Amino acid sequence: MPFRLQQIDPDSKFCQHLQLPFLERCYPRELVGEVLSQCQAWEKRERKLSQLVMVYYVMALSLFRQYNVTDVFAHLCRGLEWLWPDSHLALPTGGALTARRASLGSIVMRRLFRQCCRPLATERTKGAFAFGLRLMAIDSTLDEVPDSPTNALHFGRLTSGKSQSPYPQVRCMYLAEVGTHAIVDALFARCKASEQSMAWALLRSLHEGMLLLADRNFPSINWLTAVEHQGAHLLCRLKAGIFTQRSCTLADGSYLVNLRPKGKNQPPLTVRIIEYRLEPSVARELADLPTSRTSDRANPSKVHRLVTTLLDPQQAPALDLICLYHERWEIELAIKEMKIHQRLSPQPLRSKTPEFIYQELYGLVMAHYAIRAWMHEAALQGDLDPDRLSFTHALQTLDTAFYEFSIVAKEELPRQQERLLANLRNPKELLSPRRLRFCPRVVKGVSSAFYRQQDKYHSVCFKNTTFRDIILI
């Protein structure tokens, strides 16, 4: 049955007919309107552009990075412009869009992000829970911003010896749900801001029933205590030489350590330490790689250490926790989706002022969350692990969806949404199950007259081996 097109009232405003269900499903117009009222950010006079539409436009800036700012809005309006009775309709100019962005500010985007972006996984979501706990992960990255005087002064540059980064950079700290790659909290700061200090702020989004996976830069006695006070559990890597005084050795080879947080009247904290090595033949194969980043890690005698607040070896066996820690890599993939596929890094962000940078970053995260929400729903309908759905395919599907959603009648939107979900889980576009692989692939750059150090091998892949098979406790 063919779809019916929406009917246009010639006397109505253009922005009133602009349908964006792809984004409105996560950020309903009613809620966006409430946030605009709370922030007193409504426009004084509605013309071709409303502040409501501008919120969705800021998200779209990161979805269509190949277009300039005026072409992004034109792309959103392509379908509606085709239906509009006035064939000479003039779309807003770049100056008008910039003025609306300035009046919108970043606080609206930040507040909307905090209200809407929540963990997506349900009990039916594959790979989202372990030991009855929701898997979360925390990590940070650096994004380059345009080299304007205000950006350089506000965000700063990283320096190394006598050289410095070519662009100013902003540090982005993310808290993500492992099973769905949904970013549920974020913080942005100067490039030289400490990861540890930023991580403290994101503890606000940890709740009872969560298990946080983190890298070895984060653990400290006070940070572990703060995670426990939130009601959550923790599993993270541990540096050598700390938390070594055993109080009790458990049956699975792990041991307990009693920690005393700094401060008066602070009760002691008991954590569990797990130590393991890689199977020697595998470690030697990795050690043969001509790359410094794996030589130490692949040393057959190197002991890897994990710390966790899950103390019961019956509930959480050491071997299961070691294998589970590998899931922390999912937040690295979520960051890659935003940086490489969504905003086409190594290009810097668009905005030339700090306020616009913050606004753009929140729009980037919110757009990624919307895509992941659709992918999660499609995976549930197909009884699939969300990891099997392709993010790049979802982006390509989105490009077509914006046009189709903008021309069909409102009564036809549910049918169009079901069609979109079916397209997202197209069997021909599903990814293969994850393999056991060490070392990130080396991405070859463009030709350069300067010497560029590259790895001889891209990666080592063990096709018929699982990580569990190469662990020695």
C-alpha positions in Angstrom: 0.0 0.0 0.0 1.5 3.3 -1.0 2.3 6.1 1.5 0.1 9.2 1.6 1.9 12.6 1.5 1.3 15.2 4.1 -1.0 18.1 3.2 0.3 21.6 3.4 -1.7 24.6 4.6 -0.6 27.6 2.5 -1.1 29.9 5.5 1.0 27.9 8.0 4.6 28.4 9.0 7.3 26.3 7.2 8.9 25.1 10.4 5.6 23.8 11.7 5.5 21.1 9.0 9.1 20.0 9.3 8.9 16.4 10.6 12.0 14.9 12.1 10.7 11.7 13.8 14.2 10.2 13.6 15.3 12.6 16.3 11.9 13.4 17.9 11.5 9.8 19.0 14.2 10.4 21.6 13.7 14.1 22.0 9.9 14.8 21.8 8.9 18.3 20.8 6.9 18.7 24.0 10.0 18.0 26.1 12.2 20.3 24.0 9.6 23.0 24.4 9.7 22.6 28.2 13.5 22.9 28.3 13.4 26.0 26.1 10.9 27.5 28.5 13.1 26.6 31.5 16.1 28.2 29.9 14.1 31.2 28.6 15.4 30.5 25.1 12.3 30.8 23.0 12.4 33.2 20.1 10.5 36.5 20.4 9.0 36.0 17.0 8.7 32.8 15.0 9.6 33.1 11.3 11.1 30.5 9.1 13.3 29.4 12.0 12.0 28.4 15.4 14.2 27.6 18.4 12.5 24.2 18.5 13.7 23.4 15.0 17.2 24.8 15.8 17.6 22.2 18.6 17.2 19.4 16.0 19.4 21.4 13.5 22.3 21.4 16.0 22.1 17.6 16.2 21.9 17.4 12.4 25.2 19.3 12.1 27.0 16.2 13.2 24.9 13.8 11.1 25.7 15.5 7.8 29.3 16.6 8.3 29.9 16.6 4.5 27.6 19.7 4.1 28.2 23.2 5.2 25.9 24.9 7.8 23.4 26.2 5.2 23.3 23.0 3.2 22.6 20.9 6.4 19.4 22.9 6.9 18.6 22.6 3.2 19.1 18.8 3.4 16.6 18.6 6.3 14.1 20.6 4.3 14.6 18.8 1.0 11.4 16.8 1.1 9.2 19.5 2.6 10.5 22.1 0.2 9.4 19.8 -2.7 5.9 19.7 -1.2 5.7 23.4 -0.3 3.1 25.4 -2.4 5.5 28.3 -2.9 8.1 27.2 -5.4 10.2 30.3 -4.7 10.6 29.6 -0.9 13.9 31.1 0.4 15.6 29.1 3.1 17.5 30.8 6.0 20.9 32.1 5.2 24.1 31.2 7.1 23.9 34.4 9.1 20.4 33.7 10.2 21.3 30.2 11.3 24.3 31.5 13.3 22.2 34.1 15.0 19.7 31.5 16.0 22.5 29.3 17.3 23.8 32.2 19.4 20.4 32.8 21.0 20.0 29.1 21.7 23.3 28.7 23.5 24.7 25.5 24.9 22.7 25.2 28.2 19.6 24.1 26.3 21.4 21.2 24.7 23.1 20.3 27.9 19.9 20.2 29.9 18.1 18.2 27.2 20.9 15.7 27.0 20.8 15.2 30.8 17.1 14.7 30.8 16.8 12.4 27.8 19.9 10.3 27.5 19.5 7.3 29.8 20.6 3.6 29.5 18.6 1.8 26.8 19.2 -1.9 27.5 16.4 -4.1 28.8 16.5 -7.6 30.1 16.1 -8.8 26.5 19.2 -6.9 25.3 22.0 -9.3 24.6 25.4 -8.5 26.1 24.2 -5.6 28.2 24.3 -7.3 31.7 26.7 -9.5 33.6 26.1 -11.0 37.1 22.8 -9.2 37.1 24.5 -5.8 36.7 24.2 -3.3 33.9 27.6 -2.9 32.2 28.9 0.7 31.9 32.3 2.0 30.8 34.1 5.4 31.2 36.8 6.9 29.0 37.9 10.1 27.4 39.2 11.4 24.1 40.5 14.6 22.5 38.7 16.4 19.7 40.3 19.1 17.5 38.5 22.5 17.2 39.0 25.2 14.7 42.1 27.4 15.2 40.4 30.6 16.2 41.8 33.0 18.9 38.9 32.4 21.3 39.1 28.6 20.9 42.9 28.6 21.4 42.6 30.7 24.5 39.8 28.7 26.0 40.7 25.1 25.2 44.5 25.3 24.7 46.9 23.1 22.9 48.8 20.0 23.9 52.6 20.4 23.9 55.4 17.9 23.4 58.9 19.3 23.8 59.2 22.3 21.5 56.2 21.3 19.4 52.5 21.7 20.0 49.3 20.4 18.5 48.3 22.1 15.2 44.8 22.8 16.4 43.3 23.6 19.9 41.8 20.5 21.5 38.9 19.8 23.8 38.9 16.9 26.2 35.7 14.8 26.1 34.8 12.4 29.0 32.1 9.9 28.3 30.1 7.4 30.3 28.5 4.8 28.0 26.3 1.7 28.3 28.4 -1.2 27.0 25.7 -3.3 25.5 24.1 -0.5 23.4 27.0 2.0 23.0 24.6 4.7 24.3 26.4 7.7 25.8 24.5 8.5 29.0 26.7 11.3 30.4 29.4 13.5 29.1 31.7 16.3 30.2 33.8 18.7 28.1 36.9 20.7 29.3 40.2 22.1 28.3 42.6 19.7 26.6 44.9 19.7 29.6 42.1 18.8 32.1 42.8 15.7 34.2 40.9 12.6 33.3 40.7 11.7 36.9 39.1 14.9 38.0 36.6 14.8 35.1 35.7 11.2 36.0 34.6 12.3 39.4 31.8 14.4 37.9 30.4 11.5 35.9 29.9 9.4 39.0 26.6 11.3 39.3 25.1 9.0 36.6 26.1 5.7 38.3 23.3 3.9 40.2 22.6 0.7 42.1 22.7 -2.3 39.8 25.6 -1.0 37.6 29.1 -2.4 37.0 31.6 0.2 35.8 34.5 -0.8 33.6 37.5 1.5 33.6 41.1 1.7 32.5 44.1 1.8 34.9 44.4 5.6 35.1 41.2 5.9 37.2 41.5 3.7 40.3 42.3 5.4 43.6 41.1 4.6 47.1 38.8 7.6 47.3 37.5 7.0 43.7 36.7 3.4 44.5 34.9 4.5 47.7 32.9 7.1 45.7 31.8 4.4 43.2 30.6 2.2 46.1 28.7 5.1 47.7 26.8 5.4 44.4 25.6 1.9 44.9 27.5 0.6 41.8 30.3 -1.9 41.4 33.6 -1.5 39.7 36.0 -3.6 37.5 39.1 -1.9 36.2 42.8 -2.5 35.4 45.3 -1.8 38.1 48.8 -0.5 37.9 51.7 -2.6 39.3 52.8 -1.9 42.8 49.6 -0.7 44.4 47.0 -2.6 46.5 49.4 -5.4 47.1 48.9 -6.2 50.8 46.8 -9.3 50.9 44.3 -9.9 53.7 42.7 -13.1 52.4 43.3 -15.4 49.4 40.2 -16.8 47.7 39.7 -20.2 46.2 39.9 -19.0 42.6 43.4 -17.5 43.1 42.2 -13.9 43.6 42.7 -12.1 46.9 41.2 -9.4 49.1 42.8 -6.2 50.1 41.6 -3.8 52.8 42.0 -0.1 51.9 41.7 2.9 54.1 40.3 6.0 52.4 41.8 9.4 53.3 39.8 11.5 55.7 38.4 11.2 59.2 35.8 8.6 60.1 36.1 6.9 56.7 35.3 3.2 57.0 37.8 0.8 55.3 37.0 -0.5 51.9 37.6 -4.1 50.9 38.4 -4.8 47.2 39.3 -8.0 45.3 42.5 -8.2 43.2 42.7 -10.6 40.2 46.1 -11.4 38.6 46.6 -13.3 35.4 49.0 -13.9 32.5 48.6 -14.8 28.9 49.4 -18.3 27.6 53.1 -18.2 26.7 52.8 -19.2 23.1 50.3 -16.4 22.4 52.3 -13.9 24.4 55.4 -14.7 22.4 53.6 -14.3 19.1 52.3 -10.9 20.2 55.8 -9.9 21.5 57.2 -10.5 18.0 55.1 -7.6 16.6 57.4 -4.6 15.8 55.4 -2.2 17.8 56.2 -0.7 21.2 52.6 -0.6 22.4 52.4 -4.4 22.7 56.0 -5.5 23.6 55.5 -4.9 27.3 51.9 -6.0 27.4 52.7 -9.3 25.6 55.7 -10.2 27.8 55.0 -13.9 28.7 56.0 -13.1 32.3 54.0 -9.9 32.7 51.2 -10.1 35.3 48.0 -8.3 34.5 46.0 -7.0 37.4 42.3 -6.2 37.8 40.5 -4.7 40.9 36.8 -5.2 41.6 34.3 -4.6 44.3 32.6 -7.9 43.5 34.1 -9.9 46.4 32.2 -13.2 46.1 34.1 -15.7 43.8 31.0 -17.9 43.6 28.9 -15.0 42.2 31.7 -13.6 40.0 34.4 -16.1 39.2 37.9 -14.6 38.4 38.0 -16.1 34.9 34.6 -14.6 34.0 35.7 -11.2 35.3 38.9 -11.3 33.3 36.9 -12.1 30.1 34.3 -9.5 31.0 36.9 -6.7 31.2 37.5 -7.0 27.5 34.0 -5.5 27.1 35.5 -2.1 28.1 36.6 -1.8 24.5 33.0 -1.2 23.5 33.3 2.4 24.7 36.3 2.9 22.5 34.2 1.7 19.6 31.4 4.1 20.6 33.9 7.0 20.6 35.2 5.9 17.2 31.6 5.9 15.8 31.2 9.5 16.8 34.6 10.8 15.7 35.4 8.8 12.6 32.0 7.8 11.1 29.7 10.6 12.3 31.8 13.7 12.2 34.4 12.5 9.8 37.6 13.1 11.8 40.4 14.1 11.4 38.4 17.2 10.4 38.1 19.5 13.4 34.7 20.5 14.7 32.8 23.3 12.9 32.4 26.0 15.5 34.8 28.9 16.1 33.7 30.0 19.5 33.8 28.0 22.8 30.0 28.4 23.4 29.3 27.0 19.9 31.8 24.2 20.5 30.0 23.0 23.6 26.7 23.3 21.8 28.0 21.3 18.8 29.5 18.6 21.1 26.2 18.0 22.9 24.5 17.9 19.5 27.0 15.3 18.4 26.4 13.1 21.5 22.6 13.4 21.3 22.6 12.5 17.6 24.7 9.4 18.3 22.3 8.5 21.1 19.3 8.8 18.8 21.0 6.5 16.2 21.9 3.9 18.9 18.3 4.0 20.2 16.9 3.1 16.8 19.6 0.4 16.4 18.8 -1.0 19.8 15.1 -1.2 19.0 15.8 -2.9 15.7 18.1 -5.4 17.4 15.4 -6.3 20.0 12.8 -6.9 17.2 15.2 -9.2 15.4 16.5 -10.9 18.6 20.0 -9.7 17.8 23.0 -8.5 19.8 23.2 -4.7 19.0 26.9 -5.3 18.2 25.8 -7.1 15.1 24.1 -4.0 13.6 26.3 -1.7 11.4 26.6 1.9 12.5 27.8 3.1 9.1 24.7 1.4 7.5 22.5 3.2 10.1 24.1 6.5 9.0 23.4 5.7 5.3 19.8 4.7 6.2 19.3 7.9 8.1 20.2 10.0 5.1 17.2 8.6 3.2 15.0 8.5 6.3 15.1 12.3 6.8 13.7 12.8 3.3 11.0 10.1 3.6 9.8 11.2 7.0 9.5 14.8 5.9 7.0 14.1 3.0 4.7 11.4 4.4 1.5 12.2 6.3 1.6 12.0 10.1 -0.7 9.1 10.0 1.8 7.2 7.9 4.8 7.8 10.3 4.3 4.5 12.3 4.5 2.5 9.1 7.5 4.4 7.9 9.2 3.8 11.3 8.7 0.1 11.1 10.2 0.1 7.6 13.2 1.9 8.9 13.7 -0.6 11.8 13.5 -3.5 9.3 16.1 -1.8 7.1 18.5 -1.3 10.1 18.5 -5.0 10.8 18.8 -6.0 7.1 20.5 -9.5 7.2 22.8 -8.5 4.3 24.2 -5.6 6.5 24.8 -7.5 9.7 28.3 -7.6 11.1 30.1 -10.8 11.8 30.5 -11.9 15.5 33.4 -10.3 17.3 36.8 -12.1 16.9 39.7 -12.3 19.3 42.1 -9.7 18.0 45.1 -7.9 19.5 46.4 -4.5 18.4 44.2 -1.9 16.8 44.4 -1.8 13.0 46.9 0.7 11.5 45.0 3.2 9.4 47.1 4.3 6.4 47.1 8.0 5.7 47.6 9.9 2.5 51.1 10.1 0.9 53.5 12.4 2.6 57.0 13.6 1.9 57.9 13.1 5.6 58.8 9.9 7.3 55.9 8.2 9.0 56.5 5.3 11.3 54.1 2.4 10.6 53.6 -1.0 12.1 54.7 -3.9 9.9 51.6 -5.9 10.8 48.1 -4.6 11.1 46.9 -7.0 13.8 47.0 -10.5 15.1 43.8 -12.4 14.8 43.1 -15.8 16.4 40.1 -17.2 14.4 39.4 -20.3 16.4 40.5 -19.1 19.8 38.6 -17.3 22.5 40.2 -15.0 25.1 39.2 -17.5 27.8 41.5 -20.1 26.2 44.7 -18.1 26.6 44.3 -16.9 30.2 46.6 -18.3 33.0 45.5 -17.4 36.5 
